[in-house]
Amino acid sequence: MIDQQAARRATQEVPSIPRDADGPVFREPWEAQAFAMTLALHERGVFTWPEWATALSVEIKRAQGAGDPDTGETYYLHWLAALERLVSQKGVASMDTLARYRDAWDHACDRTPHGQPIELRTDDFR
Amino acid sequence: MSHDHHHDHDHEHSELTETQLRVRALETVLTEKGYVDPAALDVLIETYEKKVGPRNGARVVAKAWADPAYRARLLKDGTPAIGEVGYAGRQGEHIVVVENTPQRHNMVVCTLCSCYPWPVLGLPPVWYKSAPYRSRAVSDPRGVLKDFGVTLPQDTEIRVWDSTAEIRYLVLPMRPAGTEGWSEEKLAALVTRDSMIGTGLAKRPEDLT
């Protein structure tokens, strides 16, 4: 079960996570989602925290090399990129699969009137 | 500013940012493969309700309670008035503030895409995204309120607001009794997210621990 205890342990294992006295803080809702998925995969044993920290630092270096200002505002963008890459490296889902689902969600948005629940349908994969 | 915003084009479909699309893609794939349980993710995320976004809404409400001139500006044109407390940005644009009174209670349904004004309201509640909530809020608002522990007098009218591509709503809850002379900071502690969506009331002084 993922819980706040697990979240607190994660902030100990990955010291760069933005936090306050109680634990991690997020600028936007999607950041919390990305964080929660990472926690869940860790709990499932898909990767260890040292593996995660390495993957994240690789992404951060890559971004810095590409001119990322490294102000902290982009932290969770690097986090998301690291998560995608690690998921692919661990054979959970390939980058191609992730791209296909991303496009499907994009199609789902396009056909969903504003304010309606956005749901994936088979024909969004086209 | 608002006139060149892309929401003002006449497409009325939903929008997600590139990042949100990627996050959804990951969540869907991981769920289908059995690696994550969306309900468990939601439970964890809910525990961070107060840790997401700047939650400027509480400050806006507290200021409106304490400062009648600000309140008037806020109700007249929400967007610049909210900008005064320091927030101006994409998701917060075009915010209309609707005021609760003894005669009328306002409640907001939606939104399910990137238009949810999280910089003002904070993290959207999990139940808010669900289709049953949405449809019941429209057909039986009093029943939904009751589920949230809010019982209003029978003669209080309930208005349900559905955000559009261009307008999002912020509910200005009623100021609780017994808070005369309170500072804005102290008042802000009474303002919950649910009170700004209209599925709750502001806390009373005795609710503060």
HADDOCK unambig.tbl for C-alpha pairs under 7 A between the chains (distance, minus, plus):
assign (segid A and resid 2 and name CA) (segid B and resid 44 and name CA) 6.92 0.50 0.50
assign (segid A and resid 3 and name CA) (segid B and resid 44 and name CA) 5.89 0.50 0.50
assign (segid A and resid 25 and name CA) (segid B and resid 51 and name CA) 4.90 0.50 0.50
assign (segid A and resid 25 and name CA) (segid B and resid 52 and name CA) 6.21 0.50 0.50
assign (segid A and resid 26 and name CA) (segid B and resid 51 and name CA) 5.94 0.50 0.50
assign (segid A and resid 26 and name CA) (segid B and resid 52 and name CA) 4.62 0.50 0.50
assign (segid A and resid 26 and name CA) (segid B and resid 53 and name CA) 6.26 0.50 0.50
assign (segid A and resid 27 and name CA) (segid B and resid 52 and name CA) 5.42 0.50 0.50
assign (segid A and resid 27 and name CA) (segid B and resid 53 and name CA) 4.46 0.50 0.50
assign (segid A and resid 28 and name CA) (segid B and resid 52 and name CA) 5.78 0.50 0.50
assign (segid A and resid 28 and name CA) (segid B and resid 53 and name CA) 5.35 0.50 0.50
assign (segid A and resid 29 and name CA) (segid B and resid 52 and name CA) 6.18 0.50 0.50
assign (segid A and resid 29 and name CA) (segid B and resid 123 and name CA) 5.85 0.50 0.50
assign (segid A and resid 30 and name CA) (segid B and resid 20 and name CA) 6.41 0.50 0.50
assign (segid A and resid 30 and name CA) (segid B and resid 23 and name CA) 6.88 0.50 0.50
assign (segid A and resid 32 and name CA) (segid B and resid 45 and name CA) 6.08 0.50 0.50
assign (segid A and resid 33 and name CA) (segid B and resid 45 and name CA) 6.73 0.50 0.50
assign (segid A and resid 34 and name CA) (segid B and resid 23 and name CA) 6.64 0.50 0.50
assign (segid A and resid 36 and name CA) (segid B and resid 41 and name CA) 5.83 0.50 0.50
assign (segid A and resid 36 and name CA) (segid B and resid 44 and name CA) 6.69 0.50 0.50
assign (segid A and resid 36 and name CA) (segid B and resid 45 and name CA) 6.74 0.50 0.50
assign (segid A and resid 37 and name CA) (segid B and resid 36 and name CA) 6.97 0.50 0.50
assign (segid A and resid 37 and name CA) (segid B and resid 41 and name CA) 6.88 0.50 0.50
assign (segid A and resid 40 and name CA) (segid B and resid 36 and name CA) 6.13 0.50 0.50
assign (segid A and resid 41 and name CA) (segid B and resid 35 and name CA) 6.61 0.50 0.50
assign (segid A and resid 98 and name CA) (segid B and resid 25 and name CA) 5.93 0.50 0.50
assign (segid A and resid 98 and name CA) (segid B and resid 26 and name CA) 6.39 0.50 0.50
assign (segid A and resid 101 and name CA) (segid B and resid 25 and name CA) 4.92 0.50 0.50
assign (segid A and resid 102 and name CA) (segid B and resid 21 and name CA) 5.44 0.50 0.50
assign (segid A and resid 102 and name CA) (segid B and resid 22 and name CA) 5.49 0.50 0.50
assign (segid A and resid 102 and name CA) (segid B and resid 25 and name CA) 4.88 0.50 0.50
assign (segid A and resid 105 and name CA) (segid B and resid 21 and name CA) 6.26 0.50 0.50
assign (segid A and resid 105 and name CA) (segid B and resid 25 and name CA) 6.99 0.50 0.50
assign (segid A and resid 106 and name CA) (segid B and resid 21 and name CA) 6.73 0.50 0.50
assign (segid A and resid 109 and name CA) (segid B and resid 13 and name CA) 6.53 0.50 0.50
assign (segid A and resid 109 and name CA) (segid B and resid 14 and name CA) 4.97 0.50 0.50
assign (segid A and resid 109 and name CA) (segid B and resid 15 and name CA) 5.83 0.50 0.50
assign (segid A and resid 110 and name CA) (segid B and resid 13 and name CA) 5.56 0.50 0.50
assign (segid A and resid 110 and name CA) (segid B and resid 14 and name CA) 6.29 0.50 0.50
assign (segid A and resid 111 and name CA) (segid B and resid 13 and name CA) 6.37 0.50 0.50
assign (segid A and resid 112 and name CA) (segid B and resid 13 and name CA) 5.38 0.50 0.50
assign (segid A and resid 112 and name CA) (segid B and resid 14 and name CA) 5.72 0.50 0.50
assign (segid A and resid 113 and name CA) (segid B and resid 12 and name CA) 5.90 0.50 0.50
assign (segid A and resid 113 and name CA) (segid B and resid 13 and name CA) 4.27 0.50 0.50
assign (segid A and resid 113 and name CA) (segid B and resid 14 and name CA) 5.78 0.50 0.50
assign (segid A and resid 114 and name CA) (segid B and resid 12 and name CA) 5.58 0.50 0.50
assign (segid A and resid 114 and name CA) (segid B and resid 13 and name CA) 4.69 0.50 0.50
assign (segid A and resid 114 and name CA) (segid B and resid 14 and name CA) 4.47 0.50 0.50
assign (segid A and resid 114 and name CA) (segid B and resid 164 and name CA) 6.68 0.50 0.50
assign (segid A and resid 114 and name CA) (segid B and resid 165 and name CA) 6.23 0.50 0.50
assign (segid A and resid 115 and name CA) (segid B and resid 110 and name CA) 5.67 0.50 0.50
assign (segid A and resid 115 and name CA) (segid B and resid 111 and name CA) 5.51 0.50 0.50
assign (segid A and resid 115 and name CA) (segid B and resid 112 and name CA) 6.04 0.50 0.50
assign (segid A and resid 115 and name CA) (segid B and resid 164 and name CA) 6.85 0.50 0.50
assign (segid A and resid 116 and name CA) (segid B and resid 112 and name CA) 6.95 0.50 0.50
assign (segid A and resid 117 and name CA) (segid B and resid 112 and name CA) 6.02 0.50 0.50
assign (segid A and resid 117 and name CA) (segid B and resid 131 and name CA) 6.43 0.50 0.50
